Amino acid sequence: MLSAPPEPIPMTTETLQSEFLRAVTARGQFHQCTDLQGLDKAASQSITGYIGFDMTAPSLHVGSLTQIMLLRRLQQGGGKPIVLLGGGTTRVGDPSGRDETRQLLSEEQIAANAASIRGVFEKFLSFGPGKTDAVMVDNSEWLLKLNYIEFLRDVGRHMSVNRMLTMDSVRLRLEREQPMSFIEFNYMVLQAYDFVELHRRYGCKLQMGGSDQWGNIVNGVELARRMDGVELYGLTQPLITTASGAKMGKTAQGAVWLNADMLSPYDYWQYWRNTEDADVGRFLRIFTDLPLEEIARLEKLQGAEINDAKKVLATEATAMLHGRAEALKAEEAARATFEQGARSENLPTLTVTQEEFAQGLRVAAALTRAGLTASNGEAKRAIAQRAVSVNDALVTEETAALSEADIFDGAIKLSLGKKKHVLLRVR
């Protein structure tokens, strides 16, 4: 039984055979493995591995980037990555780490979300027909065709309810007396069955995920052994939190989305630039392809020089997602704005019509429209706290409105604090 993590085995880059596991270990992405020696041997040749992504929003956020980078390491190490889209499991909802039932989405919403997030994976993985080229699969291909009675007989009989009740996703909800629906309780069965189907269809032998998915991954390994008599592997990486304990990808302004239409390359660059000092080396190892020797040099920088390492992290991470040109634009915009006090044309932009502008647009409303504040009330409080400026001039009146006189070279620079800026254009 694999209900608990196996005894830790000393791991060093010298003792491991596979390039994949050496990289995962050296870059701090290893947490647990169901059979380290077996996986190391299998991965030293070539192995197919997958991670599942449910489509609960039009974009993945930066918290999912840790999983994408794990697939990238697999491909770089000669393995074949499978991106499993949860067209079926999204209809159920993963209860892991939640106190309440996820909102069920319509078929149309799920399809729209899937179409919206597909392009992100192509920024990090090479897709195609080759031996190590990534493939994208949707579990609705087999889950939506299941016959309930047959599924209970063929799959359900191998799943222990006693065991399922010990899983964190279930146990923690019950201990906190938070309700769990029967449909959520079935999620781990469907995820385990995904692994069986991916092995049958694609020869997939490895499932990966965050450490909170350990129980679900082990279920898949055991189900495959019981149903098909095959030995598969599970690998998890640590859940990423910041040095201060905050959850990765969550900010006061909301989620850090990977789609450019939901978060601009400039704001994405700024997110990485604002990394805590203690996280710089760790994030460089996980979220960039920079050589480890260079990362070791950068993380040793002290005092104000650590900001140079943060800029490298921001540019490299942004280049991987949005391309090198956009990353350099964001870097230059930040330099012009923060180091020279200038107004850069590469800042995020809000466009309003000439008619709307002529009717009167208050600064508070413009801040909210631009996404710098969540509401007009928050914008007014920021003005009262002397944190808002227009064209670098402090705004002191909560009812202040923009005018034609504020337009300079076709735009108005709105600023919240020292680090958040937007150009408002009138068309």
C-alpha positions as CSV (number, residue, x, y, z in Angstrom):
1,M,0.0,0.0,0.0
2,L,1.2,3.5,-0.8
3,S,-1.1,5.5,1.6
4,A,1.9,7.3,3.0
5,P,5.1,8.6,1.4
6,P,7.8,6.1,1.1
7,E,10.9,6.3,3.2
8,P,13.1,9.1,1.9
9,I,16.0,8.0,-0.3
10,P,19.2,10.1,-0.3
11,M,19.0,12.1,-3.6
12,T,21.9,13.8,-5.2
13,T,22.5,14.8,-8.8
14,E,25.5,12.4,-8.7
15,T,23.5,9.3,-7.7
16,L,20.5,9.8,-10.1
17,Q,20.7,8.4,-13.6
18,S,18.0,10.4,-15.4
19,E,18.6,14.0,-16.6
20,F,14.9,14.7,-15.7
21,L,15.2,13.8,-12.0
22,R,18.6,15.5,-11.7
23,A,17.1,18.7,-13.0
24,V,14.0,18.4,-10.8
25,T,16.2,17.8,-7.8
26,A,18.7,20.6,-8.5
27,R,15.9,23.1,-9.1
28,G,14.0,22.4,-5.9
29,Q,11.0,20.7,-7.6
30,F,11.1,17.4,-5.9
31,H,8.9,16.5,-3.0
32,Q,7.7,12.8,-3.1
33,C,7.9,9.8,-5.4
34,T,6.1,6.5,-5.2
35,D,9.2,4.6,-6.4
36,L,12.2,6.8,-6.9
37,Q,14.6,4.1,-8.0
38,G,12.1,2.7,-10.5
39,L,11.2,6.1,-11.9
40,D,14.9,7.1,-12.2
41,K,15.6,3.9,-14.2
42,A,12.6,4.4,-16.5
43,A,13.2,8.1,-17.0
44,S,16.9,7.5,-17.9
45,Q,15.6,6.1,-21.2
46,S,12.4,8.0,-22.1
47,I,9.2,8.2,-20.2
48,T,5.7,9.7,-20.9
49,G,4.3,11.7,-18.0
50,Y,1.2,13.9,-17.5
51,I,-0.3,16.6,-15.4
52,G,-4.0,17.4,-15.4
53,F,-5.5,21.0,-15.7
54,D,-9.1,21.6,-15.0
55,M,-10.6,24.5,-16.9
56,T,-12.4,26.5,-14.2
57,A,-11.4,30.0,-15.7
58,P,-10.5,31.5,-19.1
59,S,-6.8,31.5,-18.0
60,L,-4.5,29.6,-15.8
61,H,-2.7,31.6,-13.2
62,V,0.9,31.7,-12.1
63,G,0.3,29.0,-9.5
64,S,-0.2,26.6,-12.4
65,L,3.1,27.6,-13.8
66,T,4.9,25.3,-11.4
67,Q,3.1,22.4,-13.0
68,I,3.9,23.6,-16.5
69,M,7.5,24.0,-15.7
70,L,7.6,20.4,-14.4
71,L,6.3,19.2,-17.8
72,R,9.0,21.4,-19.4
73,R,11.7,19.7,-17.3
74,L,10.4,16.3,-18.4
75,Q,10.6,17.3,-22.1
76,Q,14.1,18.8,-21.6
77,G,15.2,15.5,-20.0
78,G,14.1,13.5,-23.0
79,G,10.6,12.6,-21.8
80,K,7.2,13.1,-23.5
81,P,4.8,15.4,-21.8
82,I,1.0,15.0,-21.9
83,V,-1.1,18.0,-21.1
84,L,-4.4,16.6,-19.8
85,L,-7.3,19.1,-20.1
86,G,-10.1,18.3,-17.7
87,G,-13.1,18.6,-20.0
88,G,-14.7,15.8,-17.9
89,T,-13.4,16.4,-14.4
90,T,-14.1,20.2,-14.6
91,R,-17.8,19.2,-14.6
92,V,-17.2,17.6,-11.2
93,G,-14.8,20.0,-9.5
94,D,-11.7,19.1,-7.5
95,P,-12.4,19.5,-3.8
96,S,-8.7,19.7,-2.8
97,G,-7.9,22.6,-0.6
98,R,-11.4,24.0,-0.6
99,D,-14.0,24.5,2.1
100,E,-17.0,24.7,-0.3
101,T,-18.2,23.2,-3.5
102,R,-16.8,24.6,-6.7
103,Q,-19.4,26.3,-8.9
104,L,-20.4,23.9,-11.7
105,L,-19.8,25.3,-15.1
106,S,-21.9,24.8,-18.3
107,E,-20.5,22.9,-21.2
108,E,-20.2,26.1,-23.1
109,Q,-18.2,27.7,-20.4
110,I,-15.8,24.8,-20.1
111,A,-15.3,24.7,-23.9
112,A,-14.6,28.5,-24.0
113,N,-12.1,28.2,-21.1
114,A,-10.4,25.3,-22.8
115,A,-10.0,27.3,-26.0
116,S,-8.6,30.2,-24.1
117,I,-5.9,28.4,-22.1
118,R,-4.6,26.1,-24.8
119,G,-2.1,28.6,-26.2
120,V,-0.2,29.1,-22.9
121,F,1.2,25.5,-23.1
122,E,2.7,26.2,-26.5
123,K,4.9,28.9,-24.9
124,F,6.6,26.3,-22.7
125,L,6.4,23.0,-24.5
126,S,7.1,21.8,-28.0
127,F,4.1,20.0,-29.6
128,G,4.2,17.6,-32.5
129,P,4.3,14.0,-33.7
130,G,7.9,13.4,-32.5
131,K,9.0,11.0,-29.8
132,T,9.4,13.7,-27.1
133,D,6.9,16.2,-28.5
134,A,4.1,17.1,-26.2
135,V,0.5,16.1,-26.8
136,M,-2.7,17.7,-25.5
137,V,-5.5,15.4,-24.5
138,D,-9.0,16.0,-23.0
139,N,-10.3,13.5,-20.5
140,S,-13.9,14.1,-21.8
141,E,-12.9,11.7,-24.5
142,W,-13.4,8.7,-22.1
143,L,-15.1,10.1,-19.1
144,L,-18.2,11.3,-20.9
145,K,-18.7,7.8,-22.5
146,L,-18.6,5.9,-19.2
147,N,-21.6,3.7,-18.3
148,Y,-22.3,4.3,-14.6
149,I,-23.0,0.6,-13.7
150,E,-20.0,-0.7,-15.6
151,F,-17.8,2.0,-14.1
152,L,-18.9,1.0,-10.6
153,R,-18.3,-2.7,-11.3
154,D,-14.9,-2.3,-13.2
155,V,-13.4,0.7,-11.4
156,G,-15.3,1.4,-8.2
157,R,-14.7,-2.0,-6.7
158,H,-11.0,-1.3,-6.6
159,M,-11.5,2.0,-4.6
160,S,-11.7,1.8,-0.8
161,V,-14.1,4.2,0.8
162,N,-12.2,3.9,4.1
163,R,-9.0,4.9,2.3
164,M,-10.8,7.8,0.4
165,L,-12.0,9.2,3.7
166,T,-8.4,9.6,4.9
167,M,-7.4,11.8,1.9
168,D,-6.8,15.4,2.8
169,S,-9.3,16.7,0.3
170,V,-12.0,14.8,2.1
171,R,-10.7,14.5,5.7
172,L,-10.1,18.3,6.1
173,R,-13.5,19.2,4.8
174,L,-15.2,16.7,7.2
175,E,-13.1,17.9,10.2
176,R,-14.1,21.5,9.5
177,E,-17.7,20.3,9.2
178,Q,-17.9,21.7,5.7
179,P,-20.3,19.8,3.3
180,M,-19.0,17.7,0.5
181,S,-21.3,16.6,-2.3
182,F,-21.3,13.1,-3.7
183,I,-20.1,14.4,-7.0
184,E,-17.0,15.9,-5.4
185,F,-16.3,12.7,-3.5
186,N,-16.1,10.9,-6.9
187,Y,-13.4,13.3,-8.2
188,M,-10.5,11.2,-6.9
189,V,-12.0,8.1,-8.6
190,L,-12.1,9.9,-12.0
191,Q,-8.6,11.2,-11.6
192,A,-7.3,7.8,-10.8
193,Y,-9.1,6.4,-13.8
194,D,-7.5,9.1,-16.0
195,F,-4.1,7.6,-15.3
196,V,-5.3,4.1,-16.3
197,E,-6.7,5.4,-19.6
198,L,-3.6,7.5,-20.4
199,H,-1.4,4.4,-19.9
200,R,-3.7,2.3,-22.1
201,R,-3.8,4.9,-24.9
202,Y,-0.4,6.6,-24.7
203,G,1.8,4.4,-22.6
204,C,1.9,7.1,-20.0
205,K,3.8,5.9,-16.9
206,L,4.1,9.0,-14.8
207,Q,1.6,11.3,-13.1
208,M,2.9,14.5,-11.6
209,G,1.4,17.3,-9.5
210,G,1.7,19.5,-6.4
211,S,2.1,17.8,-3.0
212,D,-1.6,18.3,-2.3
213,Q,-2.3,15.8,-5.1
214,W,-0.3,13.0,-3.5
215,G,-3.3,11.0,-2.4
216,N,-5.0,11.3,-5.8
217,I,-1.8,10.3,-7.6
218,V,-1.3,7.3,-5.4
219,N,-4.8,6.2,-6.1
220,G,-4.1,6.2,-9.8
221,V,-0.9,4.2,-9.4
222,E,-2.7,1.6,-7.3
223,L,-5.8,1.4,-9.6
224,A,-3.6,0.7,-12.6
225,R,-1.9,-2.1,-10.7
226,R,-5.2,-3.7,-9.8
227,M,-6.9,-3.2,-13.1
228,D,-4.1,-3.9,-15.6
229,G,-1.3,-5.3,-13.5
230,V,1.2,-2.5,-14.5
231,E,3.6,-0.5,-12.4
232,L,3.2,3.3,-12.8
233,Y,4.9,6.1,-11.0
234,G,3.8,9.3,-9.1
235,L,5.9,12.4,-8.5
236,T,5.0,15.5,-6.6
237,Q,6.7,18.8,-6.1
238,P,6.4,21.2,-3.1
239,L,3.5,23.6,-3.0
240,I,5.0,27.0,-3.7
241,T,4.5,29.7,-1.2
242,T,6.5,33.0,-0.8
243,A,9.0,33.5,2.0
244,S,6.4,35.4,4.0
245,G,4.0,32.4,3.7
246,A,1.6,33.8,1.0
247,K,0.2,31.5,-1.6
248,M,1.9,31.6,-5.0
249,G,-0.1,33.6,-7.6
250,K,-2.3,35.5,-5.2
251,T,-1.9,39.3,-4.7
252,A,-4.0,42.0,-3.2
253,Q,-5.1,42.9,-6.7
254,G,-6.2,39.3,-7.5
255,A,-4.8,36.3,-9.4
256,V,-1.7,36.6,-11.6
257,W,-3.1,35.3,-14.9
258,L,-1.0,33.8,-17.7
259,N,-3.2,35.1,-20.5
260,A,-2.1,38.5,-21.8
261,D,-5.7,39.7,-22.2
262,M,-6.2,39.2,-18.5
263,L,-2.9,40.5,-17.3
264,S,-0.5,42.6,-19.4
265,P,3.1,41.6,-19.9
266,Y,4.1,44.8,-18.0
267,D,2.1,43.8,-14.9
268,Y,3.3,40.2,-15.2
269,W,6.9,41.6,-15.3
270,Q,6.1,43.7,-12.2
271,Y,4.8,40.7,-10.3
272,W,8.2,38.9,-10.6
273,R,10.1,42.2,-10.0
274,N,8.3,42.5,-6.7
275,T,9.5,39.0,-5.5
276,E,10.7,38.9,-1.9
277,D,14.5,38.9,-1.5
278,A,14.5,35.5,0.1
279,D,12.6,33.9,-2.9
280,V,14.8,35.2,-5.7
281,G,17.2,32.2,-6.0
282,R,14.4,29.6,-5.6
283,F,12.2,31.3,-8.2
284,L,15.0,31.6,-10.6
285,R,15.6,27.9,-10.4
286,I,12.0,26.9,-10.8
287,F,10.6,29.5,-13.2
288,T,13.6,30.1,-15.6
289,D,16.0,28.1,-17.6
290,L,19.1,30.1,-16.5
291,P,22.1,27.9,-15.7
292,L,22.4,27.0,-12.1
293,E,25.8,28.5,-11.8
294,E,24.4,31.9,-12.9
295,I,21.5,31.6,-10.5
296,A,24.0,30.8,-7.7
297,R,25.8,34.1,-8.5
298,L,22.6,36.1,-8.6
299,E,21.2,34.9,-5.4
300,K,24.4,35.9,-3.5
301,L,23.8,39.5,-4.3
302,Q,23.2,41.7,-1.3
303,G,21.6,45.0,-0.4
304,A,20.4,47.1,-3.3
305,E,22.1,44.7,-5.8
306,I,19.5,42.0,-5.2
307,N,17.2,44.2,-7.3
308,D,19.3,43.4,-10.3
309,A,18.6,39.7,-9.7
310,K,14.9,40.5,-9.4
311,K,15.0,42.2,-12.8
312,V,16.7,39.2,-14.4
313,L,14.0,36.9,-12.9
314,A,11.2,39.3,-14.1
315,T,12.6,39.5,-17.7
316,E,13.4,35.8,-18.0
317,A,10.0,34.7,-16.6
318,T,8.2,37.2,-18.8
319,A,10.2,36.2,-21.9
320,M,9.2,32.6,-21.5
321,L,5.5,33.4,-21.4
322,H,5.1,36.5,-23.6
323,G,8.3,36.5,-25.7
324,R,11.6,38.2,-25.4
325,A,10.4,41.4,-27.1
326,E,7.5,42.0,-24.7
327,A,9.8,41.2,-21.8
328,L,12.3,43.8,-22.9
329,K,9.5,46.4,-23.4
330,A,8.2,45.8,-19.9
331,E,11.7,46.1,-18.5
332,E,12.3,49.4,-20.4
333,A,8.9,50.7,-19.3
334,A,9.8,50.0,-15.7
335,R,13.2,51.6,-16.0
336,A,11.8,54.7,-17.6
337,T,9.0,55.0,-15.0
338,F,10.9,54.2,-11.9
339,E,14.5,55.1,-12.6
340,Q,14.0,58.1,-14.8
341,G,10.6,59.3,-13.7
342,A,9.5,59.3,-17.4
343,R,6.3,58.1,-19.0
344,S,6.8,55.0,-21.1
345,E,4.6,54.1,-24.0
346,N,5.0,50.4,-23.0
347,L,2.8,50.9,-19.9
348,P,-0.6,49.1,-19.8
349,T,-3.3,51.2,-21.7
350,L,-6.9,52.0,-21.0
351,T,-8.8,53.5,-24.0
352,V,-12.0,55.6,-23.6
353,T,-14.0,57.3,-26.3
354,Q,-13.9,61.1,-26.9
355,E,-17.6,61.3,-26.2
356,E,-17.2,59.6,-22.9
357,F,-14.3,61.7,-21.9
358,A,-16.1,64.9,-22.8
359,Q,-19.0,64.0,-20.5
360,G,-16.6,64.0,-17.6
361,L,-14.4,61.2,-16.2
362,R,-13.4,61.4,-12.6
363,V,-10.0,60.2,-11.6
364,A,-11.5,57.6,-9.2
365,A,-13.6,56.1,-11.9
366,A,-10.6,56.0,-14.3
367,L,-8.5,54.2,-11.7
368,T,-11.2,51.6,-11.3
369,R,-11.7,51.2,-15.1
370,A,-8.0,50.8,-15.5
371,G,-7.9,48.0,-12.9
372,L,-5.6,49.9,-10.5
373,T,-8.3,49.8,-7.8
374,A,-11.2,47.4,-7.3
375,S,-13.9,50.0,-6.7
376,N,-14.5,53.8,-6.8
377,G,-14.6,53.7,-3.0
378,E,-11.1,52.2,-2.9
379,A,-9.9,54.7,-5.4
380,K,-11.2,57.6,-3.3
381,R,-9.5,56.2,-0.2
382,A,-6.3,56.0,-2.2
383,I,-6.7,59.7,-3.2
384,A,-7.3,60.6,0.5
385,Q,-4.1,58.8,1.4
386,R,-2.2,60.8,-1.2
387,A,-1.3,57.7,-3.2
388,V,-2.8,58.8,-6.6
389,S,-1.2,61.0,-9.2
390,V,-2.0,62.1,-12.8
391,N,1.0,62.8,-15.0
392,D,3.1,62.4,-11.9
393,A,1.2,65.3,-10.2
394,L,-0.5,64.4,-6.8
395,V,-4.3,64.3,-6.8
396,T,-5.8,65.6,-3.6
397,E,-9.5,65.9,-4.3
398,E,-11.6,62.7,-4.2
399,T,-14.0,64.2,-6.8
400,A,-11.2,65.4,-9.2
401,A,-12.0,64.9,-12.9
402,L,-9.7,64.5,-15.9
403,S,-9.7,67.2,-18.5
404,E,-8.3,68.0,-22.0
405,A,-5.5,69.8,-20.3
406,D,-4.3,66.5,-18.8
407,I,-3.7,64.9,-22.2
408,F,-0.1,64.9,-23.2
409,D,1.0,63.3,-26.4
410,G,-2.4,61.7,-26.7
411,A,-2.5,60.0,-23.3
412,I,-2.8,60.6,-19.5
413,K,-0.6,58.8,-17.1
414,L,-2.5,57.4,-14.0
415,S,-0.5,56.2,-11.1
416,L,-1.3,54.4,-7.9
417,G,1.6,54.6,-5.5
418,K,5.1,54.3,-7.0
419,K,4.7,51.0,-8.9
420,K,1.3,50.9,-10.6
421,H,0.8,53.0,-13.7
422,V,-1.6,53.0,-16.7
423,L,-1.8,55.2,-19.8
424,L,-5.3,56.4,-20.5
425,R,-5.9,57.2,-24.2
426,V,-8.8,59.1,-25.6
427,R,-10.0,58.0,-29.1
